[in-house]
Amino acid sequence: MRTRLVGGLASILVTIPLLAGSAYAMGENTGPADTVPTCKNGSVWDKNKKKCVPKTSALDDDSIYETGRSLAKLGRYGEAITILSLANNKADPRILNYLGYSHRKQGRVQVGVGYYREALRQDPNYTLVREYLGEAQLQLGNVAAAREQLGEIEKRCGKACPEYTELSGEIAAHVKG
């Protein structure tokens, strides 16, 4: 089954267009380093090898993460969950974050919160997770918990960082109704 999923991953890696604007909106780095090159002839991009490799090659967690994140940003949450679940390091906070994000966006907010909490257990300073956890708390109607995450973001990167700005705006919009 893993072989079939990796084969499916290969076709996804080949066809995903990354949108720099979406990356910025998601609080991630943008620019040339944030794109996955398109390969020909059924090959996939291997970040570690920095080249196209046959789709039967084992993919590293960084490539799985980048593909899963890209799918999530494109709104393809089910596919993102499938791909991110292939990661060897199930405790990678980046993987956990986008599993949480994808589940939350599919309406499974509590499942998403569980992934976010585990990501924070692994890396309490991961402010993007804190932003998404705050957004999840707003979906659950818990403004106080969202503000708590906002305070944690402020402690780590101040009021000027994108995660603070985004969550602050989400809280204000939620309170305003």
N, CA and C atoms as a LAMMPS dump frame, in Angstrom:
ITEM: TIMESTEP
0
ITEM: NUMBER OF ATOMS
531
ITEM: BOX BOUNDS ff ff ff
-5.0000000000000000e+02 5.0000000000000000e+02
-5.0000000000000000e+02 5.0000000000000000e+02
-5.0000000000000000e+02 5.0000000000000000e+02
ITEM: ATOMS id mol type element x y z
1 1 1 N 0.828 -1.186 0
2 1 2 C 0 0 0
3 1 3 C 0.877 1.255 0
4 2 1 N 1.981 1.228 0.768
5 2 2 C 2.872 2.38 0.796
6 2 3 C 3.428 2.676 -0.598
7 3 1 N 3.717 1.625 -1.377
8 3 2 C 4.222 1.815 -2.73
9 3 3 C 3.189 2.55 -3.57
10 4 1 N 1.917 2.154 -3.439
11 4 2 C 0.857 2.803 -4.194
12 4 3 C 0.719 4.274 -3.771
13 5 1 N 0.811 4.545 -2.449
14 5 2 C 0.72 5.911 -1.974
15 5 3 C 1.899 6.745 -2.445
16 6 1 N 3.098 6.156 -2.444
17 6 2 C 4.272 6.887 -2.926
18 6 3 C 4.118 7.173 -4.42
19 7 1 N 3.576 6.229 -5.163
20 7 2 C 3.304 6.464 -6.583
21 7 3 C 2.332 7.609 -6.76
22 8 1 N 1.286 7.65 -5.931
23 8 2 C 0.332 8.758 -5.976
24 8 3 C 1 10.061 -5.581
25 9 1 N 1.892 9.989 -4.611
26 9 2 C 2.651 11.16 -4.192
27 9 3 C 3.467 11.694 -5.359
28 10 1 N 4.033 10.798 -6.13
29 10 2 C 4.851 11.225 -7.27
30 10 3 C 4.019 12.04 -8.248
31 11 1 N 2.819 11.578 -8.536
32 11 2 C 2.005 12.326 -9.493
33 11 3 C 1.585 13.67 -8.914
34 12 1 N 1.376 13.728 -7.608
35 12 2 C 1.025 14.992 -6.972
36 12 3 C 2.214 15.941 -7.016
37 13 1 N 3.404 15.428 -6.708
38 13 2 C 4.602 16.269 -6.734
39 13 3 C 4.842 16.853 -8.12
40 14 1 N 4.522 16.082 -9.134
41 14 2 C 4.752 16.534 -10.503
42 14 3 C 3.775 17.632 -10.897
43 15 1 N 2.559 17.606 -10.349
44 15 2 C 1.527 18.507 -10.843
45 15 3 C 1.207 19.691 -9.946
46 16 1 N 1.792 19.797 -8.775
47 16 2 C 1.403 20.866 -7.853
48 16 3 C 1.984 22.206 -8.269
49 17 1 N 1.134 23.183 -8.528
50 17 2 C 1.654 24.538 -8.712
51 17 3 C 1.645 25.235 -7.354
52 18 1 N 2.776 25.751 -6.933
53 18 2 C 2.822 26.46 -5.656
54 18 3 C 2.544 27.941 -5.881
55 19 1 N 1.785 28.495 -4.998
56 19 2 C 1.42 29.896 -5.12
57 19 3 C 2.121 30.696 -4.038
58 20 1 N 3.021 31.569 -4.408
59 20 2 C 3.788 32.347 -3.443
60 20 3 C 2.868 33.193 -2.572
61 21 1 N 1.812 33.737 -3.136
62 21 2 C 0.882 34.537 -2.349
63 21 3 C 0.235 33.707 -1.261
64 22 1 N -0.113 32.469 -1.568
65 22 2 C -0.692 31.587 -0.57
66 22 3 C 0.313 31.287 0.513
67 23 1 N 1.555 31.113 0.153
68 23 2 C 2.58 30.821 1.144
69 23 3 C 2.7 31.974 2.122
70 24 1 N 2.661 33.205 1.631
71 24 2 C 2.754 34.351 2.519
72 24 3 C 1.543 34.401 3.438
73 25 1 N 0.37 34.148 2.886
74 25 2 C -0.846 34.186 3.682
75 25 3 C -0.839 33.118 4.753
76 26 1 N -0.133 32.032 4.529
77 26 2 C -0.08 30.953 5.497
78 26 3 C 1.013 31.181 6.533
79 27 1 N 1.757 32.263 6.436
80 27 2 C 2.798 32.548 7.394
81 27 3 C 4.082 31.805 7.128
82 28 1 N 4.263 31.317 5.932
83 28 2 C 5.478 30.593 5.577
84 28 3 C 6.385 31.492 4.76
85 29 1 N 7.638 31.088 4.62
86 29 2 C 8.568 31.816 3.767
87 29 3 C 8.105 31.705 2.326
88 30 1 N 8.354 32.73 1.565
89 30 2 C 7.981 32.707 0.16
90 30 3 C 9.215 32.917 -0.686
91 31 1 N 9.088 32.688 -1.954
92 31 2 C 10.193 32.932 -2.864
93 31 3 C 10.639 31.667 -3.53
94 32 1 N 11.712 31.753 -4.311
95 32 2 C 12.189 30.619 -5.095
96 32 3 C 12.486 29.377 -4.256
97 33 1 N 12.968 29.549 -3.039
98 33 2 C 13.292 28.398 -2.208
99 33 3 C 12.036 27.676 -1.738
100 34 1 N 10.88 28.27 -1.95
101 34 2 C 9.632 27.714 -1.438
102 34 3 C 8.845 26.997 -2.535
103 35 1 N 9.46 26.74 -3.675
104 35 2 C 8.759 26.07 -4.754
105 35 3 C 9.366 24.698 -5.003
106 36 1 N 8.545 23.812 -5.498
107 36 2 C 8.992 22.471 -5.843
108 36 3 C 9.086 22.41 -7.358
109 37 1 N 10.288 22.167 -7.912
110 37 2 C 10.419 22.089 -9.374
111 37 3 C 9.557 20.979 -9.965
112 38 1 N 9.121 21.184 -11.178
113 38 2 C 8.335 20.195 -11.892
114 38 3 C 9.284 19.273 -12.649
115 39 1 N 9.066 17.979 -12.518
116 39 2 C 9.907 16.989 -13.192
117 39 3 C 9.131 16.366 -14.345
118 40 1 N 9.853 15.805 -15.299
119 40 2 C 9.236 15.172 -16.464
120 40 3 C 9.337 13.656 -16.36
121 41 1 N 8.632 12.984 -17.227
122 41 2 C 8.713 11.532 -17.384
123 41 3 C 8.419 10.758 -16.104
124 42 1 N 7.46 11.21 -15.304
125 42 2 C 7.069 10.475 -14.114
126 42 3 C 8.058 10.546 -12.97
127 43 1 N 8.986 11.465 -13.024
128 43 2 C 9.939 11.641 -11.942
129 43 3 C 9.385 12.621 -10.92
130 44 1 N 9.971 12.631 -9.733
131 44 2 C 9.587 13.557 -8.675
132 44 3 C 10.832 14.279 -8.178
133 45 1 N 10.627 15.469 -7.614
134 45 2 C 11.73 16.254 -7.076
135 45 3 C 12.105 15.735 -5.699
136 46 1 N 13.367 15.451 -5.5
137 46 2 C 13.896 15.029 -4.211
138 46 3 C 14.706 16.193 -3.665
139 47 1 N 14.228 16.79 -2.579
140 47 2 C 14.864 17.983 -2.024
141 47 3 C 16.302 17.698 -1.583
142 48 1 N 16.522 16.559 -0.962
143 48 2 C 17.869 16.239 -0.474
144 48 3 C 18.857 16.069 -1.607
145 49 1 N 18.432 15.387 -2.656
146 49 2 C 19.326 15.145 -3.798
147 49 3 C 19.355 16.33 -4.754
148 50 1 N 18.389 17.241 -4.588
149 50 2 C 18.263 18.427 -5.439
150 50 3 C 18.211 18.068 -6.921
151 51 1 N 17.415 17.038 -7.2
152 51 2 C 17.23 16.637 -8.592
153 51 3 C 15.974 15.781 -8.702
154 52 1 N 15.54 15.586 -9.928
155 52 2 C 14.406 14.708 -10.19
156 52 3 C 14.885 13.264 -10.063
157 53 1 N 14.075 12.449 -9.403
158 53 2 C 14.414 11.038 -9.222
159 53 3 C 13.238 10.194 -9.684
160 54 1 N 13.462 8.931 -10.012
161 54 2 C 12.344 8.066 -10.409
162 54 3 C 11.304 7.997 -9.299
163 55 1 N 10.041 7.923 -9.698
164 55 2 C 8.969 7.957 -8.701
165 55 3 C 8.991 6.78 -7.742
166 56 1 N 9.764 5.759 -8.021
167 56 2 C 9.839 4.62 -7.111
168 56 3 C 10.835 4.85 -5.98
169 57 1 N 11.609 5.93 -6.032
170 57 2 C 12.57 6.225 -4.967
171 57 3 C 11.831 6.591 -3.689
172 58 1 N 12.419 6.243 -2.556
173 58 2 C 11.84 6.629 -1.272
174 58 3 C 11.984 8.138 -1.105
175 59 1 N 10.948 8.781 -0.635
176 59 2 C 10.977 10.225 -0.457
177 59 3 C 11.279 10.564 0.994
178 60 1 N 12.021 11.63 1.184
179 60 2 C 12.377 12.071 2.527
180 60 3 C 11.234 12.882 3.129
181 61 1 N 11.288 13.065 4.432
182 61 2 C 10.224 13.78 5.131
183 61 3 C 10.112 15.237 4.702
184 62 1 N 11.223 15.874 4.335
185 62 2 C 11.132 17.258 3.87
186 62 3 C 10.306 17.351 2.6
187 63 1 N 10.502 16.424 1.689
188 63 2 C 9.717 16.423 0.447
189 63 3 C 8.251 16.126 0.74
190 64 1 N 8.01 15.202 1.651
191 64 2 C 6.634 14.877 2.045
192 64 3 C 5.981 16.102 2.678
193 65 1 N 6.708 16.767 3.575
194 65 2 C 6.181 17.974 4.217
195 65 3 C 5.838 19.043 3.184
196 66 1 N 6.771 19.336 2.301
197 66 2 C 6.541 20.394 1.318
198 66 3 C 5.349 20.086 0.421
199 67 1 N 5.22 18.838 0.032
200 67 2 C 4.081 18.45 -0.804
201 67 3 C 2.779 18.554 -0.016
202 68 1 N 2.774 18.041 1.206
203 68 2 C 1.575 18.115 2.047
204 68 3 C 1.166 19.544 2.338
205 69 1 N 2.13 20.379 2.651
206 69 2 C 1.853 21.789 2.916
207 69 3 C 1.267 22.449 1.666
208 70 1 N 1.857 22.164 0.514
209 70 2 C 1.369 22.741 -0.737
210 70 3 C -0.069 22.324 -1.016
211 71 1 N -0.359 21.053 -0.823
212 71 2 C -1.724 20.567 -1.029
213 71 3 C -2.692 21.245 -0.069
214 72 1 N -2.289 21.388 1.183
215 72 2 C -3.147 22.043 2.173
216 72 3 C -3.428 23.481 1.774
217 73 1 N -2.403 24.192 1.321
218 73 2 C -2.585 25.587 0.927
219 73 3 C -3.472 25.712 -0.308
220 74 1 N -3.5 24.661 -1.121
221 74 2 C -4.353 24.658 -2.303
222 74 3 C -5.783 24.204 -1.981
223 75 1 N -6.043 23.896 -0.712
224 75 2 C -7.378 23.462 -0.31
225 75 3 C -7.644 21.995 -0.567
226 76 1 N -6.622 21.233 -0.85
227 76 2 C -6.761 19.799 -1.122
228 76 3 C -6.411 19.032 0.164
229 77 1 N -7.252 19.22 1.169
230 77 2 C -6.968 18.771 2.528
231 77 3 C -6.873 17.256 2.668
232 78 1 N -7.771 16.529 2.047
233 78 2 C -7.724 15.065 2.124
234 78 3 C -6.43 14.515 1.555
235 79 1 N -6.014 15.052 0.413
236 79 2 C -4.747 14.621 -0.189
237 79 3 C -3.574 15.005 0.696
238 80 1 N -3.641 16.182 1.3
239 80 2 C -2.571 16.62 2.196
240 80 3 C -2.436 15.655 3.365
241 81 1 N -3.555 15.254 3.935
242 81 2 C -3.53 14.317 5.063
243 81 3 C -2.912 13 4.635
244 82 1 N -3.299 12.508 3.475
245 82 2 C -2.748 11.243 2.967
246 82 3 C -1.235 11.337 2.814
247 83 1 N -0.763 12.408 2.209
248 83 2 C 0.669 12.571 1.965
249 83 3 C 1.42 12.769 3.274
250 84 1 N 0.954 13.674 4.12
251 84 2 C 1.645 13.952 5.378
252 84 3 C 1.717 12.721 6.269
253 85 1 N 0.739 11.847 6.155
254 85 2 C 0.732 10.615 6.947
255 85 3 C 1.822 9.639 6.54
256 86 1 N 2.461 9.874 5.392
257 86 2 C 3.555 9.016 4.927
258 86 3 C 4.881 9.325 5.618
259 87 1 N 4.953 10.431 6.341
260 87 2 C 6.222 10.849 6.951
261 87 3 C 6.751 9.778 7.903
262 88 1 N 8.051 9.588 7.86
263 88 2 C 8.684 8.651 8.784
264 88 3 C 8.714 9.208 10.2
265 89 1 N 8.982 10.503 10.336
266 89 2 C 9.043 11.148 11.65
267 89 3 C 7.666 11.694 11.99
268 90 1 N 6.891 10.911 12.698
269 90 2 C 5.517 11.289 13.044
270 90 3 C 5.475 12.402 14.096
271 91 1 N 6.634 12.745 14.677
272 91 2 C 6.695 13.792 15.695
273 91 3 C 7.201 15.117 15.13
274 92 1 N 7.418 15.203 13.827
275 92 2 C 7.889 16.443 13.207
276 92 3 C 6.803 17.506 13.374
277 93 1 N 7.096 18.609 14.081
278 93 2 C 6.055 19.605 14.322
279 93 3 C 5.492 20.228 13.046
280 94 1 N 6.29 20.284 11.989
281 94 2 C 5.782 20.819 10.715
282 94 3 C 4.706 19.901 10.14
283 95 1 N 4.976 18.605 10.194
284 95 2 C 4.014 17.609 9.712
285 95 3 C 2.748 17.665 10.564
286 96 1 N 2.931 17.681 11.883
287 96 2 C 1.79 17.737 12.803
288 96 3 C 0.961 19 12.57
289 97 1 N 1.629 20.125 12.336
290 97 2 C 0.935 21.383 12.103
291 97 3 C 0.01 21.293 10.892
292 98 1 N 0.523 20.786 9.785
293 98 2 C -0.317 20.739 8.588
294 98 3 C -1.321 19.593 8.606
295 99 1 N -1.067 18.558 9.392
296 99 2 C -2.127 17.565 9.629
297 99 3 C -3.267 18.237 10.396
298 100 1 N -2.9 19.011 11.429
299 100 2 C -3.912 19.74 12.194
300 100 3 C -4.676 20.725 11.329
301 101 1 N -3.952 21.47 10.527
302 101 2 C -4.565 22.463 9.641
303 101 3 C -5.555 21.792 8.684
304 102 1 N -5.122 20.706 8.063
305 102 2 C -5.966 20.03 7.072
306 102 3 C -7.213 19.431 7.709
307 103 1 N -7.049 18.803 8.867
308 103 2 C -8.225 18.259 9.556
309 103 3 C -9.179 19.388 9.959
310 104 1 N -8.628 20.462 10.496
311 104 2 C -9.466 21.591 10.919
312 104 3 C -10.233 22.169 9.739
313 105 1 N -9.579 22.332 8.617
314 105 2 C -10.229 22.9 7.442
315 105 3 C -11.295 21.966 6.876
316 106 1 N -11.179 20.671 7.167
317 106 2 C -12.219 19.732 6.727
318 106 3 C -13.353 19.636 7.747
319 107 1 N -13.283 20.449 8.798
320 107 2 C -14.365 20.473 9.783
321 107 3 C -14.109 19.637 11.022
322 108 1 N -13.008 18.955 11.074
323 108 2 C -12.662 18.153 12.256
324 108 3 C -11.752 18.993 13.159
325 109 1 N -12.364 20.022 13.757
326 109 2 C -11.606 21.01 14.521
327 109 3 C -10.909 20.373 15.721
328 110 1 N -11.598 19.531 16.443
329 110 2 C -10.989 18.907 17.637
330 110 3 C -9.812 18.018 17.256
331 111 1 N -9.913 17.323 16.137
332 111 2 C -8.791 16.507 15.663
333 111 3 C -7.61 17.424 15.355
334 112 1 N -7.894 18.534 14.682
335 112 2 C -6.856 19.508 14.378
336 112 3 C -6.188 20.036 15.635
337 113 1 N -6.993 20.356 16.636
338 113 2 C -6.454 20.853 17.911
339 113 3 C -5.505 19.828 18.525
340 114 1 N -5.851 18.559 18.434
341 114 2 C -4.969 17.517 18.958
342 114 3 C -3.608 17.518 18.271
343 115 1 N -3.617 17.66 16.954
344 115 2 C -2.349 17.733 16.211
345 115 3 C -1.567 18.991 16.594
346 116 1 N -2.254 20.112 16.732
347 116 2 C -1.578 21.354 17.109
348 116 3 C -0.925 21.219 18.486
349 117 1 N -1.653 20.636 19.421
350 117 2 C -1.103 20.478 20.781
351 117 3 C 0.139 19.585 20.766
352 118 1 N 0.102 18.531 19.969
353 118 2 C 1.277 17.656 19.877
354 118 3 C 2.439 18.398 19.219
355 119 1 N 2.167 19.199 18.202
356 119 2 C 3.226 19.987 17.56
357 119 3 C 3.855 20.944 18.564
358 120 1 N 3.029 21.563 19.409
359 120 2 C 3.561 22.482 20.419
360 120 3 C 4.326 21.742 21.513
361 121 1 N 3.936 20.516 21.785
362 121 2 C 4.695 19.707 22.738
363 121 3 C 6.101 19.474 22.193
364 122 1 N 6.21 19.298 20.885
365 122 2 C 7.503 19.083 20.24
366 122 3 C 8.299 20.386 20.119
367 123 1 N 7.608 21.498 19.853
368 123 2 C 8.278 22.789 19.661
369 123 3 C 7.356 23.909 20.139
370 124 1 N 7.468 24.29 21.413
371 124 2 C 6.587 25.317 21.977
372 124 3 C 6.763 26.699 21.337
373 125 1 N 7.833 26.903 20.597
374 125 2 C 8.098 28.204 19.987
375 125 3 C 7.621 28.304 18.537
376 126 1 N 6.938 27.301 18.055
377 126 2 C 6.462 27.272 16.669
378 126 3 C 5.224 28.164 16.577
379 127 1 N 5.431 29.425 16.211
380 127 2 C 4.354 30.406 16.263
381 127 3 C 3.255 30.168 15.226
382 128 1 N 3.587 29.552 14.109
383 128 2 C 2.538 29.263 13.124
384 128 3 C 1.527 28.27 13.701
385 129 1 N 1.996 27.299 14.45
386 129 2 C 1.078 26.364 15.109
387 129 3 C 0.191 27.137 16.08
388 130 1 N 0.779 28.056 16.809
389 130 2 C 0 28.841 17.774
390 130 3 C -1.065 29.688 17.07
391 131 1 N -0.713 30.237 15.903
392 131 2 C -1.713 30.987 15.145
393 131 3 C -2.876 30.083 14.752
394 132 1 N -2.558 28.925 14.188
395 132 2 C -3.609 28.006 13.742
396 132 3 C -4.414 27.468 14.916
397 133 1 N -3.763 27.222 16.049
398 133 2 C -4.488 26.778 17.242
399 133 3 C -5.447 27.877 17.699
400 134 1 N -4.995 29.126 17.642
401 134 2 C -5.88 30.242 17.984
402 134 3 C -7.079 30.318 17.06
403 135 1 N -6.85 30.104 15.768
404 135 2 C -7.961 30.101 14.815
405 135 3 C -8.936 28.959 15.112
406 136 1 N -8.394 27.805 15.473
407 136 2 C -9.25 26.669 15.837
408 136 3 C -10.088 27.01 17.068
409 137 1 N -9.472 27.673 18.035
410 137 2 C -10.211 28.056 19.248
411 137 3 C -11.353 29.013 18.905
412 138 1 N -11.103 29.893 17.948
413 138 2 C -12.185 30.786 17.507
414 138 3 C -13.314 29.989 16.868
415 139 1 N -12.968 28.984 16.074
416 139 2 C -13.994 28.133 15.463
417 139 3 C -14.827 27.443 16.536
418 140 1 N -14.205 27.142 17.661
419 140 2 C -14.908 26.498 18.765
420 140 3 C -15.608 27.509 19.673
421 141 1 N -15.444 28.809 19.364
422 141 2 C -16.091 29.852 20.151
423 141 3 C -15.337 30.238 21.412
424 142 1 N -14.086 29.841 21.536
425 142 2 C -13.298 30.105 22.741
426 142 3 C -12.327 31.263 22.476
427 143 1 N -12.849 32.481 22.588
428 143 2 C -12.046 33.671 22.323
429 143 3 C -10.914 33.796 23.335
430 144 1 N -11.156 33.453 24.585
431 144 2 C -10.119 33.561 25.617
432 144 3 C -8.919 32.674 25.272
433 145 1 N -9.177 31.461 24.793
434 145 2 C -8.08 30.562 24.415
435 145 3 C -7.337 31.09 23.19
436 146 1 N -8.053 31.698 22.265
437 146 2 C -7.408 32.298 21.094
438 146 3 C -6.512 33.455 21.53
439 147 1 N -6.997 34.27 22.46
440 147 2 C -6.19 35.387 22.97
441 147 3 C -4.966 34.872 23.735
442 148 1 N -5.115 33.749 24.388
443 148 2 C -3.97 33.144 25.085
444 148 3 C -2.87 32.791 24.075
445 149 1 N -3.256 32.217 22.948
446 149 2 C -2.276 31.897 21.911
447 149 3 C -1.66 33.169 21.335
448 150 1 N -2.471 34.212 21.183
449 150 2 C -1.959 35.483 20.695
450 150 3 C -0.877 36.02 21.638
451 151 1 N -1.122 35.906 22.942
452 151 2 C -0.13 36.332 23.936
453 151 3 C 1.149 35.516 23.841
454 152 1 N 1.012 34.217 23.589
455 152 2 C 2.188 33.353 23.447
456 152 3 C 2.985 33.719 22.193
457 153 1 N 2.282 34.057 21.13
458 153 2 C 2.966 34.488 19.9
459 153 3 C 3.722 35.786 20.17
460 154 1 N 3.065 36.719 20.85
461 154 2 C 3.706 38.007 21.151
462 154 3 C 4.985 37.811 21.962
463 155 1 N 4.967 36.897 22.923
464 155 2 C 6.164 36.62 23.734
465 155 3 C 7.325 36.13 22.87
466 156 1 N 7.011 35.405 21.817
467 156 2 C 8.043 34.763 21.007
468 156 3 C 8.534 35.624 19.848
469 157 1 N 7.656 36.452 19.28
470 157 2 C 8.111 37.212 18.102
471 157 3 C 7.574 38.629 18.038
472 158 1 N 6.848 39.056 19.049
473 158 2 C 6.359 40.432 19.075
474 158 3 C 5.084 40.634 18.27
475 159 1 N 4.641 41.875 18.256
476 159 2 C 3.384 42.219 17.578
477 159 3 C 3.549 42.418 16.079
478 160 1 N 4.773 42.504 15.601
479 160 2 C 4.995 42.765 14.176
480 160 3 C 5.092 41.497 13.337
481 161 1 N 5.189 40.33 13.971
482 161 2 C 5.345 39.109 13.175
483 161 3 C 4.021 38.742 12.503
484 162 1 N 4.102 38.072 11.356
485 162 2 C 2.884 37.76 10.584
486 162 3 C 1.862 36.922 11.363
487 163 1 N 2.332 36.002 12.186
488 163 2 C 1.403 35.149 12.942
489 163 3 C 0.591 35.981 13.927
490 164 1 N 1.249 36.943 14.587
491 164 2 C 0.537 37.822 15.524
492 164 3 C -0.493 38.657 14.771
493 165 1 N -0.069 39.267 13.687
494 165 2 C -0.954 40.126 12.897
495 165 3 C -2.171 39.349 12.4
496 166 1 N -1.938 38.156 11.884
497 166 2 C -3.029 37.34 11.34
498 166 3 C -4.021 36.938 12.431
499 167 1 N -3.516 36.39 13.533
500 167 2 C -4.423 35.935 14.598
501 167 3 C -5.131 37.114 15.249
502 168 1 N -4.434 38.219 15.437
503 168 2 C -5.055 39.414 16.004
504 168 3 C -6.226 39.864 15.141
505 169 1 N -6.038 39.865 13.839
506 169 2 C -7.117 40.241 12.918
507 169 3 C -8.276 39.263 12.962
508 170 1 N -7.959 37.976 13.06
509 170 2 C -9.017 36.948 13.149
510 170 3 C -9.832 37.116 14.425
511 171 1 N -9.14 37.403 15.532
512 171 2 C -9.841 37.609 16.81
513 171 3 C -10.748 38.824 16.709
514 172 1 N -10.207 39.932 16.185
515 172 2 C -11.011 41.168 16.06
516 172 3 C -12.246 40.932 15.198
517 173 1 N -12.066 40.237 14.081
518 173 2 C -13.204 39.952 13.198
519 173 3 C -14.228 39.056 13.891
520 174 1 N -13.751 38.088 14.646
521 174 2 C -14.652 37.167 15.337
522 174 3 C -15.47 37.915 16.402
523 175 1 N -14.802 38.76 17.175
524 175 2 C -15.471 39.5 18.244
525 175 3 C -16.472 40.484 17.655
526 176 1 N -16.091 41.104 16.538
527 176 2 C -16.973 42.088 15.882
528 176 3 C -18.231 41.417 15.319
529 177 1 N -18.073 40.145 14.944
530 177 2 C -19.223 39.397 14.458
531 177 3 C -19.361 39.469 13.028
